[in-house]
């Protein structure tokens, strides 16, 4: 199995946030950056598949050289390869298109992204990726099992949880609960 984990480079929520230029521009001075927590849940689940199933795990980020520390952390966690698409992440559709270009040439059967990033909370990229590659999509995913080319996922819905089964390729939007 070949897994691609989408990683966002986001400000740590404990960092003091300031704006400059008449409060129109984010001031990055003194801000610590981390792997988006929802993406880190996905990366951790991918590491489980690597350990148990022998999966190959790549991580991908759309961003400039400033995201290098986040990618290095993903490699330290256990990812096999880190891919940085060296362009500014301007909006969800552009980010999804950049990632899809890599997916189409990479032969991935599972794409794991966080359900949303903590900086913009848009939550659109994983669904857009699934639509662009014509793959099944499970958002708010809190459990994932793979057997051969079949996947069983549990997702949170209003009032409870829903279990769904599908075949690969699959895109998930993971969240807290995906790993313990």
Order of alpha helices (4+ residues) and beta strands (2+ residues): beta-beta-beta-beta-beta-alpha-beta-alpha-beta-alpha-beta-alpha-beta-beta-beta-beta
